[in-house]
């Protein structure tokens, strides 16, 4: 599941914010909300990264806090949405 890769509090929840298509990649976006509904940050998942990279990765997961600071930036070979 996606949550295992993120820095979240137990009561935080993810709310799907949208999907954007940037040929050939798809970018999925979520908002991180506190238990009280206050925004705490964002999560973006990019797929189909350029094959001209020197490392094998299909996905990039990025988490930012409410101030825009990057908290997690991880390259992955498999989708975090498919992880058990």
Gaussian input, Z-matrix of N, CA and C with variables (Angstrom, degrees):
# hf/3-21g

backbone

0 1
 N
 C     1     B1
 C     2     B2     1     A1
 N     3     B3     2     A2     1     D1
 C     4     B4     3     A3     2     D2
 C     5     B5     4     A4     3     D3
 N     6     B6     5     A5     4     D4
 C     7     B7     6     A6     5     D5
 C     8     B8     7     A7     6     D6
 N     9     B9     8     A8     7     D7
 C    10    B10     9     A9     8     D8
 C    11    B11    10    A10     9     D9
 N    12    B12    11    A11    10    D10
 C    13    B13    12    A12    11    D11
 C    14    B14    13    A13    12    D12
 N    15    B15    14    A14    13    D13
 C    16    B16    15    A15    14    D14
 C    17    B17    16    A16    15    D15
 N    18    B18    17    A17    16    D16
 C    19    B19    18    A18    17    D17
 C    20    B20    19    A19    18    D18
 N    21    B21    20    A20    19    D19
 C    22    B22    21    A21    20    D20
 C    23    B23    22    A22    21    D21
 N    24    B24    23    A23    22    D22
 C    25    B25    24    A24    23    D23
 C    26    B26    25    A25    24    D24
 N    27    B27    26    A26    25    D25
 C    28    B28    27    A27    26    D26
 C    29    B29    28    A28    27    D27
 N    30    B30    29    A29    28    D28
 C    31    B31    30    A30    29    D29
 C    32    B32    31    A31    30    D30
 N    33    B33    32    A32    31    D31
 C    34    B34    33    A33    32    D32
 C    35    B35    34    A34    33    D33
 N    36    B36    35    A35    34    D34
 C    37    B37    36    A36    35    D35
 C    38    B38    37    A37    36    D36
 N    39    B39    38    A38    37    D37
 C    40    B40    39    A39    38    D38
 C    41    B41    40    A40    39    D39
 N    42    B42    41    A41    40    D40
 C    43    B43    42    A42    41    D41
 C    44    B44    43    A43    42    D42
 N    45    B45    44    A44    43    D43
 C    46    B46    45    A45    44    D44
 C    47    B47    46    A46    45    D45
 N    48    B48    47    A47    46    D46
 C    49    B49    48    A48    47    D47
 C    50    B50    49    A49    48    D48
 N    51    B51    50    A50    49    D49
 C    52    B52    51    A51    50    D50
 C    53    B53    52    A52    51    D51
 N    54    B54    53    A53    52    D52
 C    55    B55    54    A54    53    D53
 C    56    B56    55    A55    54    D54
 N    57    B57    56    A56    55    D55
 C    58    B58    57    A57    56    D56
 C    59    B59    58    A58    57    D57
 N    60    B60    59    A59    58    D58
 C    61    B61    60    A60    59    D59
 C    62    B62    61    A61    60    D60
 N    63    B63    62    A62    61    D61
 C    64    B64    63    A63    62    D62
 C    65    B65    64    A64    63    D63
 N    66    B66    65    A65    64    D64
 C    67    B67    66    A66    65    D65
 C    68    B68    67    A67    66    D66
 N    69    B69    68    A68    67    D67
 C    70    B70    69    A69    68    D68
 C    71    B71    70    A70    69    D69
 N    72    B72    71    A71    70    D70
 C    73    B73    72    A72    71    D71
 C    74    B74    73    A73    72    D72
 N    75    B75    74    A74    73    D73
 C    76    B76    75    A75    74    D74
 C    77    B77    76    A76    75    D75
 N    78    B78    77    A77    76    D76
 C    79    B79    78    A78    77    D77
 C    80    B80    79    A79    78    D78
 N    81    B81    80    A80    79    D79
 C    82    B82    81    A81    80    D80
 C    83    B83    82    A82    81    D81
 N    84    B84    83    A83    82    D82
 C    85    B85    84    A84    83    D83
 C    86    B86    85    A85    84    D84
 N    87    B87    86    A86    85    D85
 C    88    B88    87    A87    86    D86
 C    89    B89    88    A88    87    D87
 N    90    B90    89    A89    88    D88
 C    91    B91    90    A90    89    D89
 C    92    B92    91    A91    90    D90
 N    93    B93    92    A92    91    D91
 C    94    B94    93    A93    92    D92
 C    95    B95    94    A94    93    D93
 N    96    B96    95    A95    94    D94
 C    97    B97    96    A96    95    D95
 C    98    B98    97    A97    96    D96
 N    99    B99    98    A98    97    D97
 C   100   B100    99    A99    98    D98
 C   101   B101   100   A100    99    D99
 N   102   B102   101   A101   100   D100
 C   103   B103   102   A102   101   D101
 C   104   B104   103   A103   102   D102
 N   105   B105   104   A104   103   D103
 C   106   B106   105   A105   104   D104
 C   107   B107   106   A106   105   D105
 N   108   B108   107   A107   106   D106
 C   109   B109   108   A108   107   D107
 C   110   B110   109   A109   108   D108
 N   111   B111   110   A110   109   D109
 C   112   B112   111   A111   110   D110
 C   113   B113   112   A112   111   D111
 N   114   B114   113   A113   112   D112
 C   115   B115   114   A114   113   D113
 C   116   B116   115   A115   114   D114
 N   117   B117   116   A116   115   D115
 C   118   B118   117   A117   116   D116
 C   119   B119   118   A118   117   D117
 N   120   B120   119   A119   118   D118
 C   121   B121   120   A120   119   D119
 C   122   B122   121   A121   120   D120
 N   123   B123   122   A122   121   D121
 C   124   B124   123   A123   122   D122
 C   125   B125   124   A124   123   D123
 N   126   B126   125   A125   124   D124
 C   127   B127   126   A126   125   D125
 C   128   B128   127   A127   126   D126
 N   129   B129   128   A128   127   D127
 C   130   B130   129   A129   128   D128
 C   131   B131   130   A130   129   D129
 N   132   B132   131   A131   130   D130
 C   133   B133   132   A132   131   D131
 C   134   B134   133   A133   132   D132
 N   135   B135   134   A134   133   D133
 C   136   B136   135   A135   134   D134
 C   137   B137   136   A136   135   D135
 N   138   B138   137   A137   136   D136
 C   139   B139   138   A138   137   D137
 C   140   B140   139   A139   138   D138
 N   141   B141   140   A140   139   D139
 C   142   B142   141   A141   140   D140
 C   143   B143   142   A142   141   D141
 N   144   B144   143   A143   142   D142
 C   145   B145   144   A144   143   D143
 C   146   B146   145   A145   144   D144
 N   147   B147   146   A146   145   D145
 C   148   B148   147   A147   146   D146
 C   149   B149   148   A148   147   D147
 N   150   B150   149   A149   148   D148
 C   151   B151   150   A150   149   D149
 C   152   B152   151   A151   150   D150
 N   153   B153   152   A152   151   D151
 C   154   B154   153   A153   152   D152
 C   155   B155   154   A154   153   D153
 N   156   B156   155   A155   154   D154
 C   157   B157   156   A156   155   D155
 C   158   B158   157   A157   156   D156
 N   159   B159   158   A158   157   D157
 C   160   B160   159   A159   158   D158
 C   161   B161   160   A160   159   D159
 N   162   B162   161   A161   160   D160
 C   163   B163   162   A162   161   D161
 C   164   B164   163   A163   162   D162
 N   165   B165   164   A164   163   D163
 C   166   B166   165   A165   164   D164
 C   167   B167   166   A166   165   D165
 N   168   B168   167   A167   166   D166
 C   169   B169   168   A168   167   D167
 C   170   B170   169   A169   168   D168
 N   171   B171   170   A170   169   D169
 C   172   B172   171   A171   170   D170
 C   173   B173   172   A172   171   D171
 N   174   B174   173   A173   172   D172
 C   175   B175   174   A174   173   D173
 C   176   B176   175   A175   174   D174
 N   177   B177   176   A176   175   D175
 C   178   B178   177   A177   176   D176
 C   179   B179   178   A178   177   D177
 N   180   B180   179   A179   178   D178
 C   181   B181   180   A180   179   D179
 C   182   B182   181   A181   180   D180
 N   183   B183   182   A182   181   D181
 C   184   B184   183   A183   182   D182
 C   185   B185   184   A184   183   D183
 N   186   B186   185   A185   184   D184
 C   187   B187   186   A186   185   D185
 C   188   B188   187   A187   186   D186
 N   189   B189   188   A188   187   D187
 C   190   B190   189   A189   188   D188
 C   191   B191   190   A190   189   D189
 N   192   B192   191   A191   190   D190
 C   193   B193   192   A192   191   D191
 C   194   B194   193   A193   192   D192
 N   195   B195   194   A194   193   D193
 C   196   B196   195   A195   194   D194
 C   197   B197   196   A196   195   D195
 N   198   B198   197   A197   196   D196
 C   199   B199   198   A198   197   D197
 C   200   B200   199   A199   198   D198
 N   201   B201   200   A200   199   D199
 C   202   B202   201   A201   200   D200
 C   203   B203   202   A202   201   D201
 N   204   B204   203   A203   202   D202
 C   205   B205   204   A204   203   D203
 C   206   B206   205   A205   204   D204
 N   207   B207   206   A206   205   D205
 C   208   B208   207   A207   206   D206
 C   209   B209   208   A208   207   D207
 N   210   B210   209   A209   208   D208
 C   211   B211   210   A210   209   D209
 C   212   B212   211   A211   210   D210
 N   213   B213   212   A212   211   D211
 C   214   B214   213   A213   212   D212
 C   215   B215   214   A214   213   D213
 N   216   B216   215   A215   214   D214
 C   217   B217   216   A216   215   D215
 C   218   B218   217   A217   216   D216
 N   219   B219   218   A218   217   D217
 C   220   B220   219   A219   218   D218
 C   221   B221   220   A220   219   D219
 N   222   B222   221   A221   220   D220
 C   223   B223   222   A222   221   D221
 C   224   B224   223   A223   222   D222
 N   225   B225   224   A224   223   D223
 C   226   B226   225   A225   224   D224
 C   227   B227   226   A226   225   D225
 N   228   B228   227   A227   226   D226
 C   229   B229   228   A228   227   D227
 C   230   B230   229   A229   228   D228
 N   231   B231   230   A230   229   D229
 C   232   B232   231   A231   230   D230
 C   233   B233   232   A232   231   D231
 N   234   B234   233   A233   232   D232
 C   235   B235   234   A234   233   D233
 C   236   B236   235   A235   234   D234
 N   237   B237   236   A236   235   D235
 C   238   B238   237   A237   236   D236
 C   239   B239   238   A238   237   D237
 N   240   B240   239   A239   238   D238
 C   241   B241   240   A240   239   D239
 C   242   B242   241   A241   240   D240
 N   243   B243   242   A242   241   D241
 C   244   B244   243   A243   242   D242
 C   245   B245   244   A244   243   D243
 N   246   B246   245   A245   244   D244
 C   247   B247   246   A246   245   D245
 C   248   B248   247   A247   246   D246
 N   249   B249   248   A248   247   D247
 C   250   B250   249   A249   248   D248
 C   251   B251   250   A250   249   D249

   B1=1.4562
   B2=1.5207
   B3=1.2769
   B4=1.4620
   B5=1.5261
   B6=1.3163
   B7=1.4696
   B8=1.5280
   B9=1.3333
   B10=1.4593
   B11=1.5191
   B12=1.3199
   B13=1.4575
   B14=1.5271
   B15=1.3227
   B16=1.4695
   B17=1.5150
   B18=1.3204
   B19=1.4596
   B20=1.5296
   B21=1.3353
   B22=1.4572
   B23=1.5179
   B24=1.3212
   B25=1.4581
   B26=1.5316
   B27=1.3173
   B28=1.4664
   B29=1.5288
   B30=1.3306
   B31=1.4666
   B32=1.5229
   B33=1.3326
   B34=1.4610
   B35=1.5193
   B36=1.3326
   B37=1.4617
   B38=1.5219
   B39=1.3188
   B40=1.4574
   B41=1.5249
   B42=1.3181
   B43=1.4638
   B44=1.5245
   B45=1.3234
   B46=1.4600
   B47=1.5235
   B48=1.3161
   B49=1.4574
   B50=1.5225
   B51=1.3202
   B52=1.4526
   B53=1.5116
   B54=1.3300
   B55=1.4542
   B56=1.5158
   B57=1.3223
   B58=1.4608
   B59=1.5240
   B60=1.3102
   B61=1.4598
   B62=1.5215
   B63=1.3188
   B64=1.4585
   B65=1.5229
   B66=1.3112
   B67=1.4559
   B68=1.5153
   B69=1.3138
   B70=1.4591
   B71=1.5234
   B72=1.3146
   B73=1.4722
   B74=1.5255
   B75=1.3229
   B76=1.4519
   B77=1.5195
   B78=1.3210
   B79=1.4584
   B80=1.5197
   B81=1.3333
   B82=1.4616
   B83=1.5242
   B84=1.3287
   B85=1.4551
   B86=1.5265
   B87=1.3294
   B88=1.4588
   B89=1.5108
   B90=1.3294
   B91=1.4622
   B92=1.5145
   B93=1.3176
   B94=1.4580
   B95=1.5187
   B96=1.3292
   B97=1.4593
   B98=1.5195
   B99=1.3310
   B100=1.4605
   B101=1.5235
   B102=1.3294
   B103=1.4702
   B104=1.5274
   B105=1.3289
   B106=1.4572
   B107=1.5167
   B108=1.3305
   B109=1.4593
   B110=1.5114
   B111=1.3387
   B112=1.4628
   B113=1.5305
   B114=1.3432
   B115=1.4674
   B116=1.5284
   B117=1.3311
   B118=1.4591
   B119=1.5202
   B120=1.3207
   B121=1.4579
   B122=1.5123
   B123=1.3252
   B124=1.4566
   B125=1.5281
   B126=1.3228
   B127=1.4553
   B128=1.5177
   B129=1.3407
   B130=1.4645
   B131=1.5134
   B132=1.3232
   B133=1.4573
   B134=1.5183
   B135=1.3291
   B136=1.4639
   B137=1.5223
   B138=1.3223
   B139=1.4603
   B140=1.5211
   B141=1.3168
   B142=1.4664
   B143=1.5218
   B144=1.3244
   B145=1.4562
   B146=1.5190
   B147=1.3009
   B148=1.4542
   B149=1.5252
   B150=1.3042
   B151=1.4639
   B152=1.5234
   B153=1.3129
   B154=1.4571
   B155=1.5252
   B156=1.3084
   B157=1.4598
   B158=1.5245
   B159=1.3149
   B160=1.4604
   B161=1.5235
   B162=1.3237
   B163=1.4616
   B164=1.5289
   B165=1.3208
   B166=1.4689
   B167=1.5284
   B168=1.2911
   B169=1.4631
   B170=1.5181
   B171=1.3038
   B172=1.4623
   B173=1.5233
   B174=1.3339
   B175=1.4625
   B176=1.5242
   B177=1.3270
   B178=1.4582
   B179=1.5231
   B180=1.3262
   B181=1.4600
   B182=1.5200
   B183=1.3300
   B184=1.4598
   B185=1.5243
   B186=1.3274
   B187=1.4628
   B188=1.5150
   B189=1.3301
   B190=1.4717
   B191=1.5161
   B192=1.3284
   B193=1.4608
   B194=1.5242
   B195=1.3258
   B196=1.4692
   B197=1.5239
   B198=1.3326
   B199=1.4624
   B200=1.5115
   B201=1.3419
   B202=1.4561
   B203=1.5211
   B204=1.3272
   B205=1.4653
   B206=1.5311
   B207=1.3320
   B208=1.4558
   B209=1.5266
   B210=1.3262
   B211=1.4648
   B212=1.5259
   B213=1.3386
   B214=1.4624
   B215=1.5251
   B216=1.3202
   B217=1.4617
   B218=1.5245
   B219=1.3233
   B220=1.4617
   B221=1.5240
   B222=1.3333
   B223=1.4574
   B224=1.5209
   B225=1.3340
   B226=1.4608
   B227=1.5186
   B228=1.3299
   B229=1.4598
   B230=1.5255
   B231=1.3324
   B232=1.4663
   B233=1.5159
   B234=1.3035
   B235=1.4562
   B236=1.5213
   B237=1.3283
   B238=1.4520
   B239=1.5339
   B240=1.3088
   B241=1.4671
   B242=1.5226
   B243=1.3278
   B244=1.4602
   B245=1.5215
   B246=1.3437
   B247=1.4678
   B248=1.5156
   B249=1.3205
   B250=1.4610
   B251=1.4980
   A1=109.44
   A2=115.34
   A3=123.07
   A4=112.88
   A5=117.78
   A6=121.91
   A7=113.73
   A8=117.17
   A9=119.70
   A10=112.95
   A11=118.60
   A12=122.63
   A13=112.58
   A14=117.24
   A15=121.55
   A16=111.98
   A17=115.40
   A18=121.77
   A19=107.38
   A20=116.01
   A21=122.26
   A22=109.97
   A23=116.07
   A24=120.91
   A25=107.42
   A26=116.06
   A27=120.95
   A28=112.45
   A29=118.06
   A30=121.33
   A31=113.78
   A32=117.62
   A33=120.43
   A34=109.66
   A35=115.00
   A36=118.50
   A37=109.50
   A38=114.64
   A39=121.62
   A40=108.75
   A41=115.83
   A42=121.65
   A43=107.22
   A44=116.84
   A45=119.93
   A46=109.27
   A47=114.51
   A48=121.13
   A49=112.13
   A50=116.62
   A51=118.15
   A52=112.39
   A53=113.89
   A54=122.32
   A55=107.17
   A56=115.82
   A57=121.07
   A58=108.18
   A59=116.28
   A60=121.30
   A61=108.81
   A62=115.49
   A63=122.81
   A64=105.66
   A65=116.33
   A66=122.55
   A67=111.43
   A68=120.53
   A69=127.54
   A70=113.29
   A71=117.87
   A72=120.87
   A73=112.40
   A74=113.99
   A75=122.19
   A76=106.83
   A77=116.94
   A78=121.90
   A79=108.10
   A80=116.13
   A81=121.13
   A82=108.10
   A83=117.04
   A84=121.97
   A85=111.23
   A86=115.21
   A87=122.69
   A88=108.88
   A89=116.76
   A90=123.13
   A91=107.46
   A92=116.92
   A93=121.63
   A94=106.29
   A95=116.13
   A96=121.62
   A97=109.58
   A98=115.98
   A99=120.47
   A100=108.91
   A101=116.49
   A102=120.99
   A103=110.80
   A104=117.36
   A105=121.79
   A106=113.99
   A107=117.49
   A108=120.95
   A109=115.11
   A110=117.36
   A111=120.96
   A112=109.87
   A113=117.74
   A114=119.86
   A115=111.36
   A116=115.92
   A117=121.52
   A118=112.43
   A119=118.00
   A120=120.20
   A121=111.85
   A122=114.70
   A123=121.38
   A124=110.28
   A125=114.39
   A126=122.13
   A127=107.24
   A128=116.34
   A129=121.13
   A130=108.75
   A131=115.70
   A132=122.21
   A133=108.47
   A134=115.71
   A135=122.77
   A136=108.06
   A137=117.18
   A138=119.51
   A139=109.83
   A140=115.61
   A141=123.19
   A142=112.07
   A143=115.57
   A144=119.65
   A145=110.28
   A146=116.45
   A147=121.96
   A148=111.12
   A149=116.17
   A150=120.05
   A151=112.06
   A152=118.28
   A153=121.70
   A154=111.71
   A155=117.65
   A156=121.52
   A157=109.68
   A158=115.86
   A159=120.27
   A160=112.37
   A161=118.24
   A162=121.58
   A163=108.54
   A164=116.85
   A165=119.37
   A166=111.20
   A167=116.47
   A168=120.32
   A169=109.27
   A170=115.05
   A171=121.36
   A172=111.62
   A173=116.48
   A174=120.68
   A175=110.79
   A176=115.27
   A177=121.28
   A178=107.81
   A179=115.58
   A180=122.40
   A181=108.07
   A182=116.93
   A183=121.71
   A184=109.21
   A185=115.52
   A186=121.78
   A187=108.20
   A188=116.31
   A189=122.40
   A190=109.08
   A191=115.30
   A192=118.86
   A193=109.10
   A194=117.66
   A195=122.06
   A196=112.42
   A197=117.17
   A198=121.31
   A199=113.75
   A200=117.65
   A201=121.60
   A202=114.23
   A203=117.53
   A204=121.12
   A205=109.86
   A206=116.39
   A207=121.13
   A208=109.32
   A209=115.47
   A210=122.38
   A211=109.78
   A212=116.78
   A213=123.04
   A214=107.70
   A215=116.61
   A216=122.32
   A217=105.87
   A218=116.11
   A219=120.74
   A220=110.69
   A221=115.82
   A222=121.94
   A223=108.20
   A224=116.36
   A225=120.63
   A226=110.77
   A227=114.84
   A228=120.40
   A229=111.40
   A230=117.03
   A231=120.68
   A232=109.69
   A233=116.00
   A234=120.95
   A235=111.41
   A236=117.69
   A237=120.21
   A238=112.51
   A239=116.66
   A240=120.34
   A241=110.85
   A242=117.32
   A243=121.88
   A244=112.38
   A245=117.30
   A246=120.28
   A247=111.23
   A248=116.13
   A249=120.50
   A250=111.41
   D1=155.14
   D2=-176.88
   D3=-61.64
   D4=-37.49
   D5=-175.29
   D6=-58.87
   D7=-30.57
   D8=-176.43
   D9=-66.63
   D10=-18.03
   D11=-179.96
   D12=-95.31
   D13=-6.78
   D14=-173.27
   D15=-107.55
   D16=158.58
   D17=174.27
   D18=-95.16
   D19=94.53
   D20=-177.37
   D21=-127.80
   D22=151.01
   D23=170.62
   D24=-79.73
   D25=160.02
   D26=-177.00
   D27=-58.53
   D28=-33.10
   D29=-176.59
   D30=-91.92
   D31=-3.82
   D32=179.14
   D33=-69.65
   D34=150.38
   D35=176.53
   D36=-132.29
   D37=154.06
   D38=178.68
   D39=-103.02
   D40=132.22
   D41=178.10
   D42=-120.30
   D43=119.86
   D44=-179.31
   D45=-62.17
   D46=129.53
   D47=-173.65
   D48=-104.27
   D49=-29.90
   D50=-179.86
   D51=163.51
   D52=173.50
   D53=177.93
   D54=-133.28
   D55=132.99
   D56=177.41
   D57=-122.46
   D58=145.35
   D59=179.19
   D60=-113.13
   D61=115.61
   D62=176.77
   D63=-118.94
   D64=99.81
   D65=-172.10
   D66=-46.53
   D67=122.48
   D68=2.71
   D69=-96.01
   D70=2.83
   D71=-172.82
   D72=-86.03
   D73=156.99
   D74=171.94
   D75=-117.65
   D76=135.75
   D77=179.26
   D78=-116.38
   D79=120.42
   D80=177.19
   D81=-103.96
   D82=137.43
   D83=-175.32
   D84=-124.72
   D85=141.84
   D86=175.34
   D87=-132.28
   D88=151.60
   D89=169.75
   D90=-100.14
   D91=142.37
   D92=172.72
   D93=-97.80
   D94=123.55
   D95=-179.40
   D96=-118.82
   D97=141.40
   D98=176.05
   D99=-74.19
   D100=174.28
   D101=178.63
   D102=-58.61
   D103=-30.50
   D104=179.24
   D105=-86.43
   D106=1.60
   D107=178.40
   D108=89.52
   D109=6.13
   D110=179.50
   D111=-80.08
   D112=135.78
   D113=178.22
   D114=-66.62
   D115=133.08
   D116=-179.74
   D117=-117.80
   D118=-9.94
   D119=-179.49
   D120=159.76
   D121=-168.45
   D122=-178.96
   D123=-136.95
   D124=159.08
   D125=175.12
   D126=-131.78
   D127=136.04
   D128=177.14
   D129=-129.95
   D130=135.10
   D131=177.04
   D132=-120.89
   D133=118.20
   D134=178.76
   D135=-102.99
   D136=136.20
   D137=174.02
   D138=-117.43
   D139=169.64
   D140=178.84
   D141=54.67
   D142=56.39
   D143=175.80
   D144=-65.27
   D145=158.88
   D146=179.78
   D147=-55.91
   D148=136.51
   D149=179.14
   D150=-81.18
   D151=1.20
   D152=-179.91
   D153=-88.75
   D154=14.30
   D155=178.55
   D156=-86.49
   D157=159.88
   D158=-178.42
   D159=-90.91
   D160=3.45
   D161=178.07
   D162=-127.24
   D163=147.36
   D164=-178.59
   D165=-82.59
   D166=107.15
   D167=178.11
   D168=-150.61
   D169=137.00
   D170=177.65
   D171=-104.95
   D172=-23.26
   D173=-173.03
   D174=-131.32
   D175=148.47
   D176=173.69
   D177=-128.80
   D178=125.03
   D179=-179.32
   D180=-111.02
   D181=124.61
   D182=-178.73
   D183=-128.77
   D184=127.19
   D185=174.68
   D186=-115.94
   D187=134.36
   D188=176.93
   D189=-124.04
   D190=147.50
   D191=175.96
   D192=-81.92
   D193=-178.94
   D194=-176.42
   D195=-62.70
   D196=-24.86
   D197=178.64
   D198=-87.42
   D199=-2.37
   D200=178.52
   D201=94.30
   D202=-0.95
   D203=179.67
   D204=-73.34
   D205=135.34
   D206=179.49
   D207=-72.40
   D208=126.02
   D209=179.81
   D210=-102.62
   D211=-41.15
   D212=179.12
   D213=-134.33
   D214=133.10
   D215=173.29
   D216=-141.74
   D217=102.66
   D218=-169.99
   D219=-130.48
   D220=132.57
   D221=172.93
   D222=-95.32
   D223=138.89
   D224=-175.09
   D225=-138.03
   D226=150.00
   D227=176.74
   D228=-86.07
   D229=-29.70
   D230=179.51
   D231=-120.29
   D232=157.17
   D233=-177.99
   D234=-69.03
   D235=132.13
   D236=176.03
   D237=-69.08
   D238=-13.44
   D239=177.63
   D240=-77.81
   D241=-21.86
   D242=-179.43
   D243=-93.70
   D244=-11.84
   D245=-176.34
   D246=-65.61
   D247=145.54
   D248=-179.90
   D249=-84.77

